[in-house]
Amino acid sequence: MYSNFFQVDVHAAAVILLLSLHCITGALALQTNSNSNVNMALVLQGGPDGTKEGTSNAMALQGAKEACIGNLPTNAGYQYKTCTLHTFTPASETLQAYSSLIPPKAKENDFMMALGYFPSKAIQAAANTNGQKLFAIADFEFTPPVANIVSVMYSEDQIGYLAGLLAGEVAKTRGGKVAVIGGIDQPSVRRQVNGFGNGVKASCSTCRAYGIYAGTFDADPKTSTSVSQAFKSRKVSVVFNAASIFGTTTLKNLTVQQGVYGIGSGSDEWVTNWAYGSVPGSEHILTSIQTDYRVLVRSVMQSVLRANLTGGSTVFFGVNADAAQSAIKLAPVHEASNVFTKELQNKMEGYIEDITKGKLKTGVDHKTGETPTSVELLSLTANDSKESNNDEDRTNSTVELTSSSHTSSASLLLSFGDQSQKMVYFTELLLIVFMVQMMMV
């Protein structure tokens, strides 16, 4: 009884504290000066790919260059005279690499933007230290929000929905069975999986959609073989990758061994993972649902320059009928034009226009990723996997950051350990709340 009572009090104190601090800090926008220069920083993703064509880094860098030009136009609503762009790349895609890079560079710039989960801790640390500066992070969502950080998200349900629409159309004359490979069963992936199922149902009401959660985003040959066998036994003809590296390696097997048609995600996978058609099975890649960092970064930075973006918020980017302004789009058709024909491409453009106008809706709940869906989930009993630290609470005595895949969302979750630790937190929280209230008097 006392344990439950105390736990409620601790969480109540945490809520009071957060509300009190929000009243003081509020949301933050970048300070403007029409006669000054603004220094904008873009932190690219670490790792070996660098900025080669088709990668997220290459698109993000292009978008930043288009937004932060030397002499800003005077008739475009910009609140600054000039803009200077600084780009930084960590030595590796690790939390430690970003923690060494971001905090010192944040002090030298007025605005900083980073990509994905790995820089999230460093961005929050820099934001806490530089309370009057504005930060943004793409593919990661802080919940609760941080007053001087903008969370920038792709509408992941639309990614799956668009893939489902195409899969349904292609499968109409190929047995009517399609599938989606999910990574870890968490909200960011559920949004894609359930969006896919609803998209299939919208374009092919008689088609059957299967889904499977692999429990990982990394390459796993044994699990990949199990997934391939599950789809083979059900005579699946089209498969969508919503599992990052695991999905790509599985698609490579499916396209070569079973002649399955694949739909990639994130980058143009025919370019990046099938190496411009030099990897076997490339002729079976219909397209990819591309998340365009060029559009996303350019739009965010232009909004900052116009003083239209404030911290403490989440901004969503999705499908747009104007391809130049669409953050989610179909990659070009390369070798599979005999299947993804010009006629079908035109039909997909019509679907995209209907999504933009609100005539077609994914029906997926953003918070949970759940929805009534037509996806029939298959189980990998030998690889049952609990949700990772990416999306669910873990019982620790610290504030845990949660992440997703390369295109995923994330949250900040408070969790507490044993009762003695709870007593310490409870006492400290009450003291801080008291001090905050005294400051507000």
Backbone torsions as a table, in degrees:
resi	resn	phi	psi	omega
1	MET	NA	-46.6	-178.5
2	TYR	-66.8	-35.5	178.8
3	SER	-60.6	-46.6	-179.7
4	ASN	-66.4	-41.6	-179.2
5	PHE	-62.4	-43.3	-177.8
6	PHE	-67.7	-38.1	-179.4
7	GLN	-62.6	-40.1	177.7
8	VAL	-62.4	-42.9	-179.0
9	ASP	-63.4	-39.7	179.7
10	VAL	-62.6	-47.7	-179.9
11	HIS	-65.9	-36.6	177.8
12	ALA	-63.0	-42.3	179.0
13	ALA	-63.4	-38.3	178.7
14	ALA	-62.8	-42.2	179.3
15	VAL	-63.8	-44.4	178.8
16	ILE	-59.4	-43.5	-179.8
17	LEU	-60.8	-47.3	-178.6
18	LEU	-61.9	-41.0	179.1
19	LEU	-66.0	-40.1	-179.8
20	SER	-64.0	-44.8	180.0
21	LEU	-65.9	-36.2	178.9
22	HIS	-63.4	-37.6	179.1
23	CYS	-62.4	-33.3	-178.2
24	ILE	-81.5	-47.0	-172.6
25	THR	-84.0	-47.3	-176.8
26	GLY	65.8	-168.7	178.2
27	ALA	-88.1	148.1	-175.2
28	LEU	-115.9	136.4	171.3
29	ALA	-115.0	157.0	179.7
30	LEU	-67.3	136.4	177.8
31	GLN	-65.8	134.5	-175.0
32	THR	-106.9	153.3	175.6
33	ASN	-160.1	109.2	-172.8
34	SER	-66.6	-13.2	-179.7
35	ASN	-105.8	8.7	-173.0
36	SER	-114.8	170.4	173.8
37	ASN	-96.2	145.9	175.4
38	VAL	-117.6	131.6	178.2
39	ASN	-96.4	119.2	-178.4
40	MET	-115.7	133.5	-178.8
41	ALA	-114.8	136.7	173.8
42	LEU	-119.3	120.5	178.1
43	VAL	-97.7	112.1	-178.0
44	LEU	-81.7	169.7	179.4
45	GLN	-78.3	142.2	178.5
46	GLY	-81.3	175.2	178.6
47	GLY	115.1	-179.5	-171.1
48	PRO	-78.9	-18.9	-173.0
49	ASP	-72.0	-26.9	179.7
50	GLY	59.0	-131.4	-178.2
51	THR	-117.7	35.9	179.1
52	LYS	-65.8	156.3	-173.3
53	GLU	-53.8	135.5	175.2
54	GLY	90.1	-12.3	-179.2
55	THR	-80.3	163.0	177.4
56	SER	-60.0	-40.0	179.3
57	ASN	-60.0	-45.1	-178.6
58	ALA	-62.6	-43.2	179.7
59	MET	-68.0	-41.9	179.7
60	ALA	-63.0	-43.5	-180.0
61	LEU	-63.1	-41.7	178.1
62	GLN	-62.2	-43.9	178.8
63	GLY	-62.6	-39.5	179.1
64	ALA	-65.2	-40.4	179.6
65	LYS	-66.5	-33.4	178.9
66	GLU	-72.5	-28.4	-178.9
67	ALA	-87.0	-49.4	-174.4
68	CYS	-95.5	80.4	178.0
69	ILE	-94.4	159.9	-173.7
70	GLY	-54.9	-64.0	179.7
71	ASN	-103.6	112.9	-176.3
72	LEU	-78.2	139.7	178.5
73	PRO	-58.9	142.2	-178.7
74	THR	-83.5	-13.9	-176.1
75	ASN	-108.6	18.8	-176.1
76	ALA	-111.7	10.4	177.7
77	GLY	81.7	9.3	179.8
78	TYR	-73.2	145.0	-176.1
79	GLN	-100.8	13.3	179.5
80	TYR	-135.1	161.0	-179.5
81	LYS	-87.3	-44.7	-179.0
82	THR	-135.2	161.9	180.0
83	CYS	-136.0	134.5	177.4
84	THR	-119.6	124.5	-177.7
85	LEU	-98.7	133.5	175.1
86	HIS	-122.9	130.9	178.9
87	THR	-118.0	144.0	-178.5
88	PHE	-136.0	141.9	178.6
89	THR	-129.6	120.0	178.6
90	PRO	-67.6	159.5	-178.0
91	ALA	-65.2	-29.0	180.0
92	SER	-151.5	166.5	-180.0
93	GLU	-89.7	71.4	-179.1
94	THR	-137.0	157.1	177.8
95	LEU	-58.5	-42.0	-177.1
96	GLN	-64.2	-41.6	-178.9
97	ALA	-61.7	-41.1	178.8
98	TYR	-70.8	-36.6	-179.0
99	SER	-64.2	-29.5	178.0
100	SER	-80.0	-26.0	-173.4
101	LEU	-93.5	-48.2	-166.1
102	ILE	-69.7	-51.5	-175.2
103	PRO	-53.8	-47.9	179.5
104	PRO	-67.4	-35.1	-179.5
105	LYS	-73.1	-27.9	179.3
106	ALA	-62.7	-33.4	-179.2
107	LYS	-67.0	-23.9	-175.5
108	GLU	-91.3	-5.8	-175.0
109	ASN	-127.8	156.9	179.4
110	ASP	-84.2	-31.3	-178.4
111	PHE	-141.2	140.0	178.7
112	MET	-135.7	137.6	178.7
113	MET	-128.8	137.4	178.1
114	ALA	-130.1	167.8	-172.8
115	LEU	-120.9	122.7	169.1
116	GLY	90.8	-175.0	-174.4
117	TYR	-71.1	-43.3	-169.2
118	PHE	-59.1	-34.8	176.6
119	PRO	-82.5	1.3	-170.7
120	SER	-61.2	-44.6	-179.8
121	LYS	-64.6	-42.2	-179.2
122	ALA	-67.3	-37.8	177.5
123	ILE	-64.3	-42.7	179.3
124	GLN	-65.5	-39.9	178.1
125	ALA	-62.7	-42.4	179.3
126	ALA	-66.9	-38.3	179.3
127	ALA	-66.1	-38.8	178.7
128	ASN	-65.5	-35.9	-179.2
129	THR	-78.3	-31.8	-177.4
130	ASN	-116.0	72.3	-171.8
131	GLY	-64.5	-20.1	-179.3
132	GLN	-98.8	6.9	177.6
133	LYS	-107.7	155.7	-176.8
134	LEU	-104.1	139.6	179.3
135	PHE	-128.7	158.3	173.9
136	ALA	-142.3	149.5	176.4
137	ILE	-138.2	131.4	-178.7
138	ALA	-97.2	145.7	177.8
139	ASP	66.3	29.2	177.6
140	PHE	-155.5	138.1	-178.4
141	GLU	-124.1	121.9	175.3
142	PHE	-83.8	120.9	173.3
143	THR	-133.6	116.2	3.1
144	PRO	-69.8	160.7	-177.0
145	PRO	-68.1	157.2	175.1
146	VAL	-105.5	133.4	-167.7
147	ALA	-57.3	-32.3	-177.8
148	ASN	-115.3	25.2	174.5
149	ILE	-125.4	132.0	173.8
150	VAL	-99.4	123.0	173.7
151	SER	-88.3	125.7	-176.1
152	VAL	-115.9	119.3	-171.8
153	MET	-124.2	147.1	166.3
154	TYR	-82.6	147.5	174.5
155	SER	-78.1	88.1	-171.2
156	GLU	-63.5	-28.5	176.7
157	ASP	-63.5	-33.0	178.0
158	GLN	-71.0	-30.9	176.4
159	ILE	-60.1	-51.4	179.5
160	GLY	-65.4	-39.0	-177.5
161	TYR	-63.4	-43.6	-180.0
162	LEU	-63.8	-42.2	177.5
163	ALA	-63.7	-39.0	179.1
164	GLY	-65.3	-40.2	177.3
165	LEU	-58.6	-46.3	-179.1
166	LEU	-68.3	-44.1	-179.7
167	ALA	-59.3	-41.9	179.1
168	GLY	-62.9	-42.2	179.7
169	GLU	-63.2	-44.8	-178.1
170	VAL	-68.4	-36.9	-175.6
171	ALA	-75.9	-13.1	-178.9
172	LYS	-53.9	-37.5	-177.9
173	THR	-108.8	15.9	-177.2
174	ARG	-134.4	41.7	173.8
175	GLY	94.4	-14.5	174.0
176	GLY	71.6	21.7	179.3
177	LYS	-124.6	126.9	-176.7
178	VAL	-132.8	170.1	-178.9
179	ALA	-154.4	158.7	175.2
180	VAL	-126.8	135.7	175.5
181	ILE	-97.8	114.4	175.7
182	GLY	-97.3	153.3	177.1
183	GLY	-82.8	-107.9	176.9
184	ILE	-89.1	139.4	-178.3
185	ASP	-73.3	90.4	-179.1
186	GLN	-144.4	163.4	-173.0
187	PRO	-51.8	-44.0	-177.8
188	SER	-60.4	-35.0	179.7
189	VAL	-84.3	-37.1	176.3
190	ARG	-57.9	-37.7	179.2
191	ARG	-57.9	-40.3	179.4
192	GLN	-73.9	-43.9	-178.1
193	VAL	-63.0	-49.2	-178.6
194	ASN	-72.6	-32.9	173.2
195	GLY	-61.5	-40.9	177.9
196	PHE	-59.0	-49.2	-178.9
197	GLY	-59.2	-42.2	179.9
198	ASN	-70.2	-32.5	176.3
199	GLY	-67.1	-41.9	177.2
200	VAL	-59.0	-46.4	-177.9
201	LYS	-63.2	-33.0	-179.3
202	ALA	-71.1	-33.1	-176.5
203	SER	-98.4	-22.6	-178.1
204	CYS	-147.9	90.2	-174.2
205	SER	-65.2	-20.5	-179.1
206	THR	-95.3	-5.2	-178.5
207	CYS	-75.9	156.2	179.0
208	ARG	-114.7	125.2	-177.0
209	ALA	-110.0	126.4	176.3
210	TYR	-107.0	155.3	176.1
211	GLY	-142.7	150.5	179.2
212	ILE	-145.6	134.3	175.1
213	TYR	-99.2	117.0	-175.8
214	ALA	-77.1	-19.4	-178.5
215	GLY	82.7	7.6	-179.7
216	THR	-157.2	160.8	171.6
217	PHE	-110.0	-8.1	-176.2
218	ASP	-93.7	161.9	177.9
219	ALA	-61.3	132.0	-180.0
220	ASP	-148.0	91.6	-173.9
221	PRO	-53.7	-42.0	-177.3
222	LYS	-64.4	-47.9	179.4
223	THR	-66.4	-37.4	178.8
224	SER	-60.4	-41.0	177.7
225	THR	-63.8	-40.5	179.2
226	SER	-63.3	-42.4	178.6
227	VAL	-63.3	-45.4	-179.8
228	SER	-59.8	-42.0	179.6
229	GLN	-65.9	-38.8	179.3
230	ALA	-62.7	-39.6	179.8
231	PHE	-74.8	-36.0	179.6
232	LYS	-62.8	-42.9	-177.6
233	SER	-65.9	-20.2	-180.0
234	ARG	-103.7	5.2	175.3
235	LYS	56.5	47.2	177.7
236	VAL	-73.5	138.1	-177.6
237	SER	-109.8	-20.7	-179.8
238	VAL	-136.0	133.4	-178.5
239	VAL	-131.6	136.3	178.4
240	PHE	-107.2	135.6	179.9
241	ASN	-90.9	109.6	172.1
242	ALA	-121.5	35.1	-175.2
243	ALA	-136.2	25.9	174.4
244	SER	53.9	-129.8	-174.5
245	ILE	-62.4	-41.2	178.5
246	PHE	-59.4	-44.8	-179.8
247	GLY	-63.0	-39.0	179.6
248	THR	-64.6	-46.6	-179.2
249	THR	-64.8	-35.2	178.1
250	THR	-70.4	-40.6	177.3
251	LEU	-61.8	-37.0	179.1
252	LYS	-61.2	-39.2	176.7
253	ASN	-68.7	-44.0	-176.3
254	LEU	-65.5	-40.8	-177.7
255	THR	-67.8	-37.1	-177.3
256	VAL	-82.1	-47.9	-172.5
257	GLN	-82.2	-30.6	-175.3
258	GLN	-119.9	-5.0	-179.0
259	GLY	68.2	22.8	178.6
260	VAL	-70.9	145.8	174.2
261	TYR	-89.5	134.8	-175.0
262	GLY	-113.2	149.4	172.5
263	ILE	-121.4	117.1	-179.2
264	GLY	-82.8	-178.8	178.3
265	SER	-150.8	160.3	179.9
266	GLY	84.1	-89.7	176.8
267	SER	-94.7	178.5	169.4
268	ASP	-77.1	97.2	-171.1
269	GLU	-66.4	-24.6	175.5
270	TRP	-61.9	-35.1	178.7
271	VAL	-78.8	-51.3	-170.2
272	THR	-82.6	-43.8	-173.2
273	ASN	-104.9	-19.1	172.3
274	TRP	-106.6	12.0	169.9
275	ALA	46.7	56.9	177.3
276	TYR	57.3	36.9	176.5
277	GLY	85.6	7.3	-178.4
278	SER	-89.8	-8.0	178.7
279	VAL	-98.7	135.1	-179.1
280	PRO	-54.1	141.2	180.0
281	GLY	93.4	-4.6	-176.3
282	SER	-61.7	-27.8	-179.3
283	GLU	-68.7	-11.8	180.0
284	HIS	-101.1	6.2	176.5
285	ILE	-87.3	108.5	-176.8
286	LEU	-66.5	-48.9	-179.0
287	THR	-176.9	-174.5	171.6
288	SER	-132.3	149.0	172.2
289	ILE	-86.3	101.0	-170.0
290	GLN	-88.3	128.8	172.5
291	THR	-95.6	111.7	-168.5
292	ASP	-90.6	98.9	178.0
293	TYR	-65.6	-23.1	177.9
294	ARG	-61.3	-49.0	179.9
295	VAL	-65.6	-45.4	-175.8
296	LEU	-63.4	-50.3	-177.8
297	VAL	-66.9	-42.6	178.8
298	ARG	-59.9	-45.8	-178.2
299	SER	-64.9	-42.7	-180.0
300	VAL	-63.3	-47.6	-177.9
301	MET	-66.2	-38.1	177.1
302	GLN	-65.0	-37.0	176.9
303	SER	-65.7	-38.3	176.8
304	VAL	-63.7	-43.9	-179.3
305	LEU	-64.6	-26.7	177.8
306	ARG	-93.2	3.5	-179.1
307	ALA	60.4	34.8	-179.8
308	ASN	-102.7	4.9	-175.7
309	LEU	-124.2	130.4	-179.9
310	THR	-122.9	151.8	178.5
311	GLY	-71.3	175.8	179.8
312	GLY	73.3	21.6	-176.0
313	SER	-136.7	165.3	173.3
314	THR	-120.1	128.5	-178.6
315	VAL	-114.3	133.0	-178.0
316	PHE	-108.2	139.4	175.3
317	PHE	-122.2	134.4	-176.0
318	GLY	-143.3	-147.1	-176.6
319	VAL	-76.8	139.8	175.9
320	ASN	-138.4	139.6	-179.9
321	ALA	-62.9	-27.9	175.4
322	ASP	-84.9	106.6	-174.6
323	ALA	-57.4	-32.3	-178.9
324	ALA	-67.7	-21.9	-179.0
325	GLN	-110.0	5.3	-175.7
326	SER	-93.5	124.1	179.3
327	ALA	-81.6	-18.5	175.6
328	ILE	-122.2	123.6	-174.3
329	LYS	-152.2	165.3	174.6
330	LEU	-82.8	129.0	174.7
331	ALA	-68.9	160.5	179.4
332	PRO	-58.4	151.9	174.7
333	VAL	-84.1	131.6	-175.7
334	HIS	-109.4	-84.0	-175.7
335	GLU	-97.8	-9.4	-172.8
336	ALA	-102.8	30.5	-177.2
337	SER	-68.6	-16.7	176.5
338	ASN	-73.9	-19.3	176.5
339	VAL	-105.3	-51.9	176.0
340	PHE	-88.2	73.6	-171.4
341	THR	-71.2	169.1	177.8
342	LYS	-60.3	-38.4	178.4
343	GLU	-61.7	-43.5	179.3
344	LEU	-70.2	-34.4	176.0
345	GLN	-60.9	-41.6	177.9
346	ASN	-64.8	-37.8	178.4
347	LYS	-65.7	-39.4	177.5
348	MET	-64.7	-35.6	176.1
349	GLU	-62.1	-36.6	175.9
350	GLY	-65.4	-40.3	176.1
351	TYR	-60.9	-43.8	-178.3
352	ILE	-62.4	-41.2	178.0
353	GLU	-63.0	-39.8	179.4
354	ASP	-67.3	-35.7	175.9
355	ILE	-65.4	-44.1	180.0
356	THR	-60.0	-40.1	-178.2
357	LYS	-82.7	-5.8	180.0
358	GLY	85.6	6.5	178.8
359	LYS	-72.7	-29.0	175.3
360	LEU	-116.4	130.3	179.8
361	LYS	-125.8	146.0	-177.1
362	THR	-74.0	-29.2	-179.2
363	GLY	73.6	15.9	-177.0
364	VAL	-100.8	133.7	177.0
365	ASP	-76.2	127.1	-175.4
366	HIS	-66.2	-41.1	-173.7
367	LYS	-65.7	-46.2	-174.6
368	THR	-100.9	-22.9	-174.1
369	GLY	79.3	4.1	-176.5
370	GLU	-89.3	157.0	176.1
371	THR	-174.6	154.0	167.6
372	PRO	-61.4	118.8	-172.8
373	THR	-133.8	158.5	179.9
374	SER	-93.8	6.7	179.3
375	VAL	-74.2	127.5	175.9
376	GLU	-96.1	107.1	-174.9
377	LEU	-76.2	133.5	176.5
378	LEU	-103.6	147.6	-175.8
379	SER	-106.2	139.0	170.7
380	LEU	-105.2	86.8	-171.8
381	THR	-61.7	-29.8	-179.6
382	ALA	-79.9	-10.1	-176.9
383	ASN	-129.1	28.6	177.6
384	ASP	-54.4	133.2	-173.8
385	SER	-135.2	128.0	174.5
386	LYS	-69.0	157.5	178.3
387	GLU	-62.5	138.7	-177.1
388	SER	-76.3	-176.2	176.4
389	ASN	-70.3	2.5	-177.5
390	ASN	-70.4	-34.7	-173.4
391	ASP	-134.7	-12.0	-171.8
392	GLU	-116.8	158.0	178.1
393	ASP	-59.9	143.8	170.5
394	ARG	-126.1	145.6	-176.3
395	THR	-84.0	91.4	177.4
396	ASN	-131.3	170.9	180.0
397	SER	-101.4	22.1	179.9
398	THR	-131.8	171.6	172.2
399	VAL	-78.9	122.8	-177.3
400	GLU	-101.7	135.4	170.9
401	LEU	-87.0	138.0	176.7
402	THR	-117.7	145.2	-174.6
403	SER	-129.4	-172.7	176.4
404	SER	-139.2	-159.2	176.8
405	SER	-75.8	-165.9	-177.4
406	HIS	-62.5	-22.3	177.4
407	THR	-115.7	31.1	-163.7
408	SER	-99.9	171.0	174.0
409	SER	-101.5	169.3	179.3
410	ALA	-154.0	171.6	-175.3
411	SER	-143.7	161.5	168.9
412	LEU	-105.7	126.3	-175.9
413	LEU	-123.6	135.3	175.6
414	LEU	-93.1	129.2	175.6
415	SER	-142.3	151.1	-175.0
416	PHE	-126.6	151.5	-176.7
417	GLY	-92.6	-124.7	-172.6
418	ASP	-76.5	173.7	-171.6
419	GLN	-66.6	-34.7	179.7
420	SER	-65.2	-38.5	176.8
421	GLN	-65.9	-38.2	179.6
422	LYS	-60.9	-38.9	-179.8
423	MET	-63.5	-40.1	178.7
424	VAL	-64.4	-47.4	-179.4
425	TYR	-62.0	-42.2	-177.7
426	PHE	-61.4	-45.3	-180.0
427	THR	-64.1	-44.1	-179.6
428	GLU	-65.2	-41.3	-179.6
429	LEU	-63.1	-43.6	178.5
430	LEU	-62.2	-39.1	179.0
431	LEU	-64.2	-43.6	-179.8
432	ILE	-66.1	-42.6	177.8
433	VAL	-59.1	-42.7	179.4
434	PHE	-61.0	-43.6	-179.4
435	MET	-65.8	-39.6	178.8
436	VAL	-63.8	-43.7	179.6
437	GLN	-63.7	-37.7	177.7
438	MET	-64.3	-37.1	177.9
439	MET	-66.7	-28.6	-176.9
440	MET	-84.6	-12.7	-179.0
441	VAL	-72.0	NA	NA
